[in-house]
Amino acid sequence: MASSTTNPLLTSNFLGSRSLPCPKTTRPSLSFLLPKKFQKIVNEKNYESLKSLQSQATIATALIFSSLTPQALAIDNPTPPPTAPPVIEAQPTRPSPTFAQNLLLTAPKPQSQSTSDLPEGTQWRYSEFLNAVKKGKVERVRFSKDGSALQLTAVDGRRAAVVVPNDPDLIDILAMNGVDISVGPGGPGGLGGPMDFGRSKSKFQEVPETGVTFAEVAGADQAKLELQEVVDFLKNPDKYTALGAKIPKGCLLVGPPGTGKTLLARAVAGEAGVPFFSCAASEFVELFVGVGASRVRDLFEKAKSKAPCIVFIDEIDAVGRQRGAGLGGGNDEREQTINQLLTEMDGFSGNSGVIVLAATNRPDVLDSALLRPGRFDRQVTVDRPDVAGRVKILQVHSRGKALAKDVDFEKIARRTPGFTGADLQNLMNEAAILAARRELKEISKDEISDALERIIAGPEKKNAVVSDEKKKLVAYHEAGHALVGALMPEYDPVAKISIIPRGQAGGLTFFAPSEERLESGLYSRSYLENQMAVALGGRVAEEVIFGQENVTTGASNDFMQVSRVARQMVERFGFSKKIGQIAIGGPGGNPFLGQQMSSQKDYSMATADVVDAEVRDLVETAYTRATQIITTHIDILHKLAQLLIEKESVDGEEFMSLFIDGKAELYVS
């Protein structure tokens, strides 16, 4: 890149055509610039003596004659001597005396082209790069698109890479030293310049190679069926068009995090065999207003040129939120983006041959115009898998892992209710890591069980110092939970009891919830009352064994759970005779990830007092029931606590044997 400056000290041809025009003046005396021996040669015109002089004389002569006009040379030397001095071209125009004097005094010496002092290697430091540039040893540089690095070419052809800091003077330094500048691929706009902002950052695959097919997706059979029809429509359109069916324009995948929404989209790409565009909705959002809408247009222009094709937008709630009424400011950039998305999906110009897949775990916040038929014709719910689905998912994620013969996927699936596909994948990975840490050749059920506890409650505190008194207290506390839970009617069976500290918990009691109850989400009043009694069983056991003066704060989380259940029974579920069958206190939360940030009370203070009294009554009733059970079967409580102190963990089968030996009634009213 050539410099545009006219400063003669900065240009490579400062005595050429770029020299500043000066008025014609008489030649000044140069005696003060030259040594006496050079002045004598000039006065006597003794050119023969030039041959015997050192190189300084030749340089001085060149400087003298360069300051003379051609006419002056012709008068002073009408007949050249037999041996002529070196012929030196004079400039057609004479610079001013001051300029000529300054030029002779300050002109830099020609840069040497020696490259012996260039840094070695293909990676230069930034300081080494700047020194080489200032010495004229760098011919050209090529910046990366983001401007964070460059590749240089030295005058000897050598290439090297340089990491570029944030130096605002770098471009000026390169230009002043005549270095050619270029930028890597990325289009106009310089180092990621403004012309690149409006372009979509979507990833395009002409022949998708995601490595995922529907055979790799387990535990989401209904969602697979819905999406397989979309794929079949792309492969065999005549089968549907013969009956007058039209291809769905959009399919929205909704569900909790980790259930496999993005995995299903990758499977669609792997099965469809058509061009596939994928992007995240957050990529549409940028600093500048209008960029999001421009990127949406660019994405659909690319997609329409490849139709039929599939466009996948992940986490679409980033731009598809409900538009506001314009009060209090609003977000014009986001609303412009969603308006453009609505137009592209089903606007005036139509959207032929482009199927839009989108995923979200916040369907409640999406704009209603985005969800209508014609845009997203189908909404596919990808929910948490059931027992059979979890077994299939465990089988998928156990491929390539050496498993022991005692591993039973059915038992693992029943111990993991509510786990998503991502949770189960993490479970098997943690089990493999534990097996490697223990230097085992196979993954056994013990590693999987320990990994499950690690995921639920946190890592085991191996270095925790637990005194005998604390160990005994924790054992009775957890035994109280398990005892009340086992003797409550219509409650979940005990899966495991442990007094090993994990995370923030000193001990844990695991229950195995009913699969049917989890899937339906229906809980009876008796079940919720039993749940409160089980949560209070730990505090009751502490009071019965150690006395009210020696109870601890270990039941704080239990109290929070009891208070939450009791308040929901009164405010939301209509289980209070005094409040009646009404819901107060606002909604209980949005689907999947929606959370209510603030609650607005829609009832009076008198009603609030009644609610508090009803909640307190429910909690006291549950506490009384737990106390009755523990005092009646205190012998089993002692046996279980002693077993926990000895073994630190007891599984469900060993726990139930205590009831058989003690001949306890498993269900009490």
N, C-alpha and C positions, 0 to 999 in steps of 0.2 A: 504494500500500500504506500504509494508515494505521498510525500508531504506536500501540502498546499501552501506552506509558508514561503515568504520571499526574503527572509533573513539570510544574507549570503553566508553567514557562519554556520547555518544549519543545512544548507543544500550541498549536494555532492558536486555541483558545477557552479560554484559561487563566482567564477570569473567568466562565465558564459552568458547566455542570453538572459539569465535571470538577474544579472547585475543591475543595480539601480542606475538610471540615466543621470548623468551629471553634466553641468555646463562646461564648455571648453575654457581651460585656463592655461596659463604659462606653467611650464614644468618647474617645480621647485628644486632647489639644490638638495641633493641626496648625500652630501658629504657627511652629515651627522649620522647617517644610517650605515656607512660603510667604513671599514678599516682603511688606513692611509694607502696600503699597498694596492688595494683594489681601485682607489681613487686615482692613483698614479697611472695604472694601466689604462683607465678610461681617458685621462687627459692626454697621454702620449699616443694613444691608439696603437699600442704595442701588443698586437694580438698573438704574436708568436710566443710571448711569455705565458700565455694561458695554458700551454701544454704542460709546462713544468710546475704549475701550481697544484695545490691540493684540491680536493673536491669542493672545499668551501669557496674557492674562487669561482668555480663554475656556477655554484648556486648564487653567489653574489651577482655575477654577470647576468644570470637569468633574471634576477630581480630588477637589475638596472634597466635592461632592455625591455622588460615587460612594462616598465613605467614610461617608455618613450613611444611617441607616435611614429607611424611609418615614414612620415615626411622628415622627421628629425633624423631617423636612421639613414635615409637616403642622402641628406646633406652631409652628415658627419662621415660617411663612408662611401664616396663616389666610386672608388675602385677597390674592390675587395682584395685583400692580400692573398698570396699563393695558398696559404693554409687558413681557410676561413674558420672563424669561431663557430661553435654550435649554433645552428639556425634556430631561432626561437620565434614562434608566432606571436605577434603583438595583437592586442585587442583593437577592434575597429573604433571603439569609443573609449575615451580616457576618463577614468573615475576622478573624482575630486581629490585634491591633495590630502585633505584630512582623512577621507575614506581610504585612499591608497596607503597612507602611513599606518592607519589602524589595521588595515588588512595585512600589511607586512609584519606587524608586531603581534597580532593575535590569531592569525589563521592557524587552525590546528594542523598538525602533521598528518600526512596520509596514514590511514590505519593499516597496520600490517595484517596480512592475511594468514599469518601463522596460526595454526590451530593447536599447537603443542600444549597450550595451557588451558584447553577446554576440559571440563569435568569428564571423568570416565563414567561408563555405565549408561544405562538407558533411563535412569531416573535421576533428575537433577533437583537440587534444592532451589527454592525460589530466588534466594540471594545469588546463587551461581548463575541462574538464568538471566537475572537483571545485569550482572556484570558482563556476561557474554553479549547481551544486546547492546550495551553501551560501548563495547569494544568493536562493534560491527561484525560479530562472528555468527549472528543468527540471520538466516535468509528469510524464513517464513515461519509462521505459527498457525496452528489450526485449533480453535477452541472447541470444547465439547458444547453440547446444546445448552446445558445449564450454566456454563461458564466456570465450573469448578475445577477444570483441568484443561491442559492444552498439550499438543504435540508439536515440538519444534523441529525444524530442519536447519542444521548448521551449514556454514559456507562450504564445508568439506563433504556435505552429503549425509553426515551423521544425524540420526534421529534420537530424540529423547522425550520423555514425558515429564510434566511439571504439574504439581498441585498448586492451584492458584488461590491465594487468599483474597479477601475483599480489598483490593487496591484500586481506588478510583483513578489513579494516575497511570495505570499500566498502558492503556490504549494510547495516551499521549506519548509515553516513552517509546512505544513501538513505532508510532508514526514519525517521531522526530529522528529515529535511527534508520528509517527506510525499510522496516520489516513488513513483508506482506502478511496480511491478516485474513483469515477465513474462519468459517464456523462450520461445525459438523452438521450432518443431516438433521432436519427438523423444520425446514421451511423458513419463510421470511420472518423477520422480527428479531434478528440478531441472537443474542444469548437467551433463547426462550422468550422472545419479544412479544409485543402485544398482538401480532398477527396470529399467534399460536393459541391465544386464549379461547377463542370461540370454537375450537375444533374438539370433537368428541375424543375422549381417551379410551374408548371401548376397545376391547380385544377382539380381533376377528379371526375366525378359523374357517377356511373354505371347506376343508374336510375335517370336522371336529375329531380330535384325538384326546378325549378326556380320560380314557382308560376306565370308564365307568359305564356299565349297562344296567338294565333293570334287574338282571340276575344278581347284581352286586347290592341291590337295595332290598333290605329285609325289614319286616315289621310295619310296613305302610302299604298294605295290599290295596286298600280302597283308593288311595292317592295314586298308586301306580296304574290302576285301571283307568282312572280319569285321564292321565297323561298318555297312556298307551294309545288311547283313541286319537289324541292329537297327532301322535307320531304316525299312526296308521293312516290318518287323513292325508298326511304329507306324502306317504309312500303309495297309497292306493286311493287317489281322490275320486276316481270314477265310481267306486263302491258307494260313496256318499252322495255325490252330485246326481247320480241316477235317481235317487229318491228325493232330490230337491234340497238336500242338506247343505249348509254353508259351513265352511271351516271356522272354528272359534277364533276370534281376533285376539283374545287375551285370556290368560289363566293366572289367577292369583293364588299363590301358595301361602297359607296362613297357619300358624302354629307356634308353640313355645320354642324357645331357643334350643338348638341341639337335636331337633327331631328329624332332620334330614331334608330340609327344603332345598338348600343349595345342592345337596347331593342328588336329589331328584332332577333338578335342572341339568346337572352335568350328565345324568343318565339319559335325559331326553336328547341332549346334544350328541351323545354317543350312539343313540339308536336311530335318530332321524335321518342322518345322512345328507343334511342340507346345510348351507352356510349358517354359522352361529356367531352372534355378537353377544358379548357379555360385558357388563359394567356394573359399578356400584352407583346408587343414586347420589351419594355424596360427591361423586366426581362432577356432577352438574353444577354444584355450588362453587362459586369463586368470589374473589374480592370485588370484582367490578360488576355493576348492574348490567343485566342483559346477557351475560356470558352463559348462564344456565340455559336460557331459551335458545341461544345460538348453538350450544352443544347438542341439545335435543334435536334441533333441525338437522344438524350435521349427521347425527347418528341415524336418523330415519332416512336421510338422503342416501347414505351408504347402504342401508338395509334394503331400500326399494330397488337399488341398482342390482342387488343380488337376489331378489325375490324369486321363488319362495324361500324364506329364511326365518330364523328364530332370533329374537332379541330378548336377552335375559337381563333384568334390572334387579339387583340384589338390594335389600333393605330400602324398598321404595318409599317407606314412610319418611325418609329424609327430605323428600321434595313433594310428596303427595298428601301432606296434611291438609286438614279442613281449612279452607280460606276464611279469613275473618271479614267482619263488616266494615273494616277501615277505621274503626275507632281506636284511638291510642297509638297510632303510627302504623303498625302492621309490618309486614315483610314483603316489599314490592318484588325483590329479586326472586324469592321462593314462589310467589304467586305468578310471576311471569313464566317461571319454569313449568309449573303445573299446568298453566293455561296452554302453553305450547305443547305439552305432553298430551293434553286432552284433544287438541286439534289434530295432532299427528296420528293418534290412535283411531279417532272416528270424527273427523272434521268434514269440512265442505269438499275437500279434494279426495277424501277417502283414504283407505290404507289397504291396498290390495296386495295379498301374498305375504304380509309380515305378521307373524304371530309373536305376541309379547308375553313372555313369562316374567312374573315378578314374585318376590318373596318378602314377607314382613312378619314380624311378631307383634305388631301394633295395628291390627285391622280397625280398631275402634277410632283411630285418629285420622283415617284416610278420608279424603273428600268424597262425598256421595256421588258427584259427577264422574269420578274415576271408577267407581264400583258398578255403575249401571251396565246392563247388557249392551253390547256393541263396542264396549271397551274391554272390560274384563267379564267375558261371558260366563266364566266358571270361577268359582271360589272353592279351592280344594283345601280341606283342613287336614293338616299333617299333625296328628296328635301323638301323645306318648304311647308307646307300644304296650300291648297286653302281655300276658305270660308267654303265649306262643310266639308272639313277635320278638320278645326279648330272647327267647331260646334261639331263634333264627339269627338274630343280631350277634349273639355271643358266638355262634358257630362261624359267622362271617369273620369276626375279629379274632378268632382263635386260629385262623389259617396261618401257617408258617410258624406256629408256636408249639413247642414240645410240651404236651400236657400229660400229667400222670393219670393213671387209671381211676383214681378216686375222684376225679373232677366230674361233677354231675351238673350239667347246664340247667336241668329242670329245677334243682334246689337253688342254684344261684339266681335263676330268674324269679323264683318265689321270694327270695330275700331282697330283691331289688325293685319293689313296686314304685312306680313313678319315675323310674330311670329312663332317660332318653337314649337314643343311639349314641350320642356323643359321650354320655356318662358311662355307658357300657364299654365303649372303645377305650376310654380312660381307665376303667376298671381293669381290663385285661392288660393294658400297657403297664399299669402300676404293679400288677401281679408279676409280670415278666421282669420288671426292674427289681422287685424284691427277691425273686428267685436268683437273679444274677448277683445281687448283693450277698446273698447267702451261699453263693458258689454251688448252686444246684444245677442239675442237668435238665430237670423238668419242673413244670409249674404244677404244684399240688393244690388241693382245696384249702390248705392252710394259708398259702400265699394269697389266694383269691379272697379268703375271709379277712385276712389282715389288710389287704388293699381296700376292701369294702369299708372297713372301720376307719381306715385312714382318710378315705374320701368323705365319709359322713361326718366324722368327729375331729379329724385332723391327725397329724402324725403323733406317734407314741412318744411320750416324754421319758426317754430312757435314763436321763440323768436326774430326774426329779427325786428329791429326798422326801420320802414318805415315812413318817413315824408310825409306830404300832398303833397309837391312839387314833391317828387320822385314818389309817387303813381300816381299822375296826369300824369307825364311824361311817366311812364311805360304804363299807360292805353292808351294814345294816340299812343305810339309806337306799341303796339299790335293791336290796332284798325286799324292802317295803314296797317299792314300785312293782316288782315282779309278783310278789304275793297277792297284792290287791288286784293286779291285772289278771292273774290266773283264776281267781275266785269270783270275778265279776261275770255276770251273764252277758252274753252277746258282745264279748270283747275280743280283741285280737290276741292270738297265742304268743307266748314269749319265745323269741328266737335265740337270744343270747344275753348274758349278763356279764359285765366286765367292770373291774375296779382299777384297771390300768389307766393312768392319767393320759388323756388325749386332748390336744388343743386347750380349750378353756374349761374342759370338764374333768372332774376328778374320777368319774365313773359313768357308765352308760348301761341302759337297759333297752334292748332292741325288741320291738314287737313286729310281727308280720301281719300287716293289714290285709283285709279281705280284698281280693282282686275285683270282685263284683262291686263292692262298696266304692272302691277307687274309681272304677270306670263310670259308674252311674253318678257319683257325687252326691248320693242321697244318704243322709245320716239321720237316724231316729233320735228321739229325745232321750231314750234310755242309753243309747250309745254315747251321746255327749255327756250325760250325767256320769256314766262310768269312766269316761275319759278324764273328767275332773277329779274323780275319786282316786284314780290311778296316779295322776300327777301329784296329788297330796299325800300319797302313801309314803314317800320318802321322809317328809317332815313328821308325819305321825310316828313312824318307826323311831326317829331320833328322840321324840318326846317320850315315848313309852320306855325306851331302853336307857337313855341318858338323862332324862328329866328335862323340864321346860327351861331350867337355868342353863343347860349346856347345849342347846340347839345352836346350829350354825347358819350361816348365810347360803349354804349350798342349795337351798330350795328356791332361790330368787327367780331362776328361769321357770321353775314349776309354777310359781305364783303368777308370772306373766301369762303363761299359757292358760291357766285356770281363769284368770280375769278376762282374757280375750274370748274364750269359749262362752263364759257366762254372759258377757255383754252382748255377744252375737245372738244368743238364745233369746234374750229379752228384746233387743232392738230390731233384729232382722228376721228371726225365724218364728216369731209369734208364739213362743213357749211360755209366756207370762200371762196369767189370768188377769192381773191388774192392768197391764198395758193393752192386752187384747191382740187381735190379729191385724196389727198394723206394723209398718216398717218405719222407723224413725232414724235420724242421724245420717241420712244420705246413703248413696249406693256403697256397696262393699268392695268396690274395685273393678277395674276394667279387665277384659279377657287378656290372658297370656301375660303381658308385661305392664299393662296399664296400672298406674297407681294414683290414688287420690292424694294430691298434694295438700289439700286443706279441706276440712269438713265444715259445712255450715249447718248449725243446729236449727232445725225447723220445729222445735217444741219449746214449751215454756219451762221456767225454772221449777215449777211444781212437778211437771212431768219428769224432769231430770232427777228430782228427789225420789220419785217413785221408782225410776229405773235403777238408781243406785241401791235402793232398798231391796229390790228384786234380785239384783246381781249378788248382793251380800247374802241373801237368803239361800240362793242356789249354791254358793260356795260353802256356806256353813253346813248345809245338808250333805254335800259331798264329803266334807271333812269328818262328819259324824259316821258316815258309812265306812270310810277308810279306817277309822279308829276301831269300829266294831269288828271288822274283819281281822285286823292285826292282833288285837287282844284275844280273840277267839282262837287263832291259830299261831300263837306266839312260839310254840315248840318248833313248827316248821320254819319260822323266821330265824330262830337260833341256828338250826341245822344249815339253812341256806347261807347265812352270814359266815358261819364257820367254814363251809366249803369254799366260799369266795376268798376268804383270808388265806386258805391253803393253796388254791389253784389260780386265783386272780381272775379267772374267767370260767363260766359255766354255760354250756349250750342248752338249747331247748329240751332235748331228750333227757339229759341228765337232770335238768330241773324238774321235769314232770315225774321222774322216778321218786323224788322226795314226797310227792303227794300220794303216790301209790303206797309207799312205805308207811307214811303217816296216816293213811286212810282218811284223808281230808275230803270234804265235799267240794267238788270243783265249781259248783254253781250255787250261789246263795242269793236269795231274793233281797 
